[in-house]
Amino acid sequence: MNRYFREISVTIALGLVLLAMAVLAPGFFQPQPLLSLVTREAPTLVVACGMVLVIISRQIDISVGSQFSVCSICAGLLAARGWPLMLVVPASVAVGALLGAGNGLLVAGLGLPSIVVTLATMVILRQGLNLVQQGAFVNLPDNVQWFGLSQAVGQWTLVAAALVLLVAFGLAMRRIAAGRWVYAVGADAEAARLAGIRPQLVTFLVFVLMGILAGLAATMNIVQSPQVQPMAGAGLELKVIAAVVVGGVAISGGGGNVWGAFAGLLLLACVSPALTHLHIEAYWEKAIQGAIILLAVVADGLRPRKN
Amino acid sequence: MKSPALPLCIVLGLLAAGLAPVHAADAKLVITMMPKAKGNAYFISCKAGADKAAKELGVELLFDGPTDSNAAKQNEIVENWITLGVDVITVAAENKEGISTALRKAQKQGIKVLTYDADALADARSFFVNQATPQGIAYGLLDEAARLMGGEGEFAIITATLTAGNQREWLKYMDTYLPQKYPKMKLVAVRPSDDLKDKAQSEATALMSANPNLKLLMAICTPGTPGAAEAVKQAGKTGKVNVIGLGLPNENKRYVHEGVTESVMLWNTEDLGYLTVYAAAALAKDELKAGATSFKAGKLGAFEIKGDNILLGKPYIFNRANIDRFDF
């Protein structure tokens, strides 16, 4: 019970919000708008899964928003040239892997602090993209949106894909040795090394995986509309890190899981549409999201320590 | 044996021709036009109008600018034009302060200076060709909304960020204009999109489900317009909820043709280029002087001048009938 304290408390908070909405504004639960909103969060969930790993391994990656943008535009330009999605998705994933490997080499290889490295790559990628793209949208061919299928099928496919990925990560991180290595490296890199784990390699691979997921998420985003905005993904890093922290992943590394991040993401994503339904001014949105993050951190501080 | 003198003469002659002030070659006025970025479709559209005006007036138009939006490069180009001895320099300033020193230097050499699209400091140019006043945008959008809504019902606004300067000013004008002019129209919410199309889409989705009587979504930042349109389309509310907003034609053509978005507003960029060149020519001929209150620009007729701003006037409405004529 105590072990999953955060996951349970965030889920309860989410339940309370949904219950309140059911009483105060039942219109919130109309199926079609809700499905549209949930589908919009599917790519965010995929990126959040990667961020969980990054933060558990005691690193951070604030360049994910920029990686997402670069992958979106690369994928968009390839799709616009007539590449089928079967090739666009792996290409976008490959670009993401490359960007992640760049971060990984600098952080794991040279031992540089990840917050500085990824701050730099965030700015470089963003400005590079602005320079090349000049803010212009990429218009996609008609068969890209919803994979050329109907809207409902497309939306359910994306939601299902994100959930499958979530479950896969949730299981793999506990049951597979590589998953446990990430915890070990984040908890104590030296102890992990003595136990025969190679912390640098694990860190490097975590960043590569982060890039891969950013690339995948980018394609899950571009299939949702007929055009790609180069700004897409700006601010994504904050959204994802907030979800992960609210979900109980320790920013000091070594603890947490994707389930908590999932609940955290849903809770934070609820705020904006809930306020719209309650006809409360938008000024409160960021304040409430901030309060949720603060509450989560304070709860951590008040929790009795094991030792 | 051929004399080496002949080719040498030609070379020297060419050099001399190249070095001589441009307007000495013939009496044509030389007007320059600098965009923020040369390859930007928006400015290419400005140039189309400018070319038209230059042809009508019989002036020479030099169009040059940075390949990317680069303030330092803009200064270099102004310096080159000063050396070249052109008659008028017109600039869309990337950086207000940055460009002004170079423009003042041009003025000291007797070159007239105009700004268009984005202003420099007031003492560094004679006039600013102002494409849109805050009041013009606010009133234009509300008038168009009222026309589509029949003057009554609920509508919602999607803005950039809640603190964005331009948007706040437009909203302020709307706040006073709406109850006076359209008392039966009700603004139910103003939601931020953070200039992201995707967030605008989510906001629009929530707005429609929270306000079942909503008749119109108005986006007052350019990414908001296609974002709101995609939300309406996904909600299956095409024709029930209208979309209007500020925007670029190319980002909205699809939705305009599908009947999701009724009208997209911006200014007519061709007219902006046309007016700028006419004003530049008049300035050079001393026909346009400080204190003037109106100005006639060829086929487009008279434009109001407020202080040192030449006003392009009401925003231009792109709709199904005309949007394909614009490529930016």
Contacts between the chains, C-beta under 8 A, distances in Angstrom:
chain1	res1	chain2	res2	distance
A	25	B	210	7.1
A	27	B	209	5.8
A	27	B	210	6.1
A	27	B	212	7.1
A	28	B	209	7.3
A	28	B	210	7.7
A	30	B	209	5.1
A	32	B	234	8.0
A	32	B	235	6.3
A	32	B	236	7.3
A	33	B	205	5.0
A	33	B	206	6.9
A	33	B	208	6.7
A	33	B	209	3.8
A	33	B	235	6.4
A	34	B	209	7.9
A	36	B	201	8.0
A	36	B	202	7.9
A	36	B	205	4.9
A	36	B	231	7.2
A	36	B	234	5.3
A	36	B	235	7.0
A	37	B	202	5.9
A	37	B	205	5.8
A	37	B	206	6.8
A	40	B	198	6.5
A	40	B	201	6.9
A	40	B	202	5.2
A	40	B	205	7.9
A	131	B	68	5.5
A	134	B	37	6.4
A	134	B	39	7.1
A	134	B	40	6.0
A	134	B	68	7.2
A	134	B	69	7.7
A	136	B	41	7.4
A	136	B	250	7.9
A	137	B	197	8.0
A	137	B	226	7.6
A	137	B	250	7.1
A	137	B	251	5.0
A	139	B	250	7.4
A	139	B	254	7.5
A	151	B	234	6.2
A	221	B	198	7.1
A	224	B	198	8.0
A	225	B	197	7.3
A	225	B	198	7.8
A	225	B	201	7.1
A	225	B	226	7.8
A	225	B	230	4.9
A	226	B	230	7.6
A	226	B	254	5.9
A	227	B	197	7.7
A	227	B	226	6.5
A	227	B	251	6.8
A	227	B	254	7.6
A	229	B	196	7.0
A	229	B	197	4.4
A	229	B	198	7.3
A	229	B	223	5.9
A	231	B	195	6.4
A	231	B	196	5.9
A	231	B	197	7.6
A	231	B	223	6.9
A	232	B	196	6.8
A	232	B	197	7.0
A	232	B	198	5.8
A	234	B	194	7.6
A	234	B	195	7.9
A	234	B	196	6.4
A	235	B	194	6.5
A	235	B	196	7.4
A	272	B	202	7.1
A	272	B	203	7.0
A	272	B	206	6.8
A	273	B	202	7.3
A	273	B	205	7.7
A	273	B	206	3.8
A	273	B	209	8.0
A	273	B	210	7.7
A	276	B	189	6.5
A	276	B	191	6.5
A	276	B	203	7.1
A	276	B	206	4.1
A	276	B	207	5.8
A	276	B	210	4.8
A	277	B	206	6.8
A	277	B	209	7.3
A	277	B	210	4.3
A	279	B	188	7.4
A	279	B	189	6.9
A	279	B	210	7.2
A	282	B	162	6.1
A	282	B	189	7.6
A	282	B	190	6.7
A	282	B	191	5.2
A	282	B	192	5.4
A	283	B	162	6.1
A	285	B	192	7.7
